[in-house]
Amino acid sequence: MNLHLLFLLLILLSCCTHERKDQVVKPLIITEKVKHDSDDPAIWVNNQHPSESLVIGTDKGGDSGDGALYAFDLQGKTKKRVGGISRPNNVDIAQNVKCGDTLMDIAVCTERYSNKIRIFSLPDLIAVDNGGIQVFEDEEQRDPMGLSLYQQDSSLTYAIVGRKSGPTDGSYLWQYRLIGDNSVVFQGELVRKFGKYSGVKEIEAIAVDREMGYIYYSDETVGIRKYFADPAKGNMELALFGKENFVSDHEGISIYKTNSRQGFLIVSDQQSNEFHIYKREGTVDDPHNHPLLAEMPVLAVESDGNEITSQPLSQQFKNGLFVAMSDDGTFHYYDPHALLSTIIN
């Protein structure tokens, strides 16, 4: 290649890079920093007063196990911190969960160093698990990391739990039914083991589409796997998609619902600081074919976990809320329509 052509190529690359930076989606709010290491968010919607909704985020803590759950308001201010959790990774929320004769909202997170999942009432973040529920018992490979909740109805709530490493034979994930009693204490009942694992890296991000009845999880550097959420429907893998265009790790997954059957799957391409957006309902011919619709760069760096809701929460978040973890110890709040602008506009 002669010097003239090389010079033109460098100019073109510079222009493309500048254009990409101009397209970066910026957050409306950045939360206060957690004490150690932010990891995964969940959104608690206050149905009585939506503007008082909360973002629940995990702080993995240092080597001492000084992990915590944080409750942030919609302005990113810390409302409460619950410490003493030994390496919490993922957190998820379920509302109107049957606990004895009452219904309550709960936040559930993994506690990796103790091989447990922890359950807290909402919005007060009070433990309702008698110290936690052991998971992956009698297994050599435990270390719970990923977690998502599935509600069939108020009396049937499940926790789907992943681990840092595990078998590749189709039993990487374990699904537990959460059972609460009148003393407001939850226990877990193992109902199935399922899920393929490539063995290449690890699985952390898990998401459940309650209305459609599917589980999605990121097999890092390989793709996104899809299964039925209802244990009665079997353990067959329905899809493995997103196998291309990722720089390295497939991470956080969230589901933006435009109605009960349509919307978008949003997956973090961690090392490229962008999100890949797929069609939630699949194609006309195949509901398990999820084409890539867009790749949207964001200001959040090395984003691990994310969550989204389309429910209006406030004037600032009238289109709902998208929350993404950033590796500086914060969580970023975005307007979902800004993230999805190339698709919905």
CORCOR-V857407 format. One record per helix or strand of 3 or more residues. SS is the DSSP state (h for helix, s for strand). FROM is the first residue (numbers start at 0). TO is the last residue. Records with the same first field share a line. If there is no record, write none. Layout:
BEGIN
SS=FROM-TO + FROM-TO
END
This chain:
BEGIN
h=2-21 + 49-51 + 111-113 + 230-232 + 269-271 + 335-338 + 340-343
s=37-43 + 53-58 + 66-71 + 77-84 + 87-98 + 101-110 + 115-121 + 143-152 + 155-162 + 172-179 + 185-193 + 202-208 + 213-218 + 222-227 + 238-240 + 249-256 + 262-268 + 273-278 + 291-297 + 305-308 + 320-325 + 329-333
END
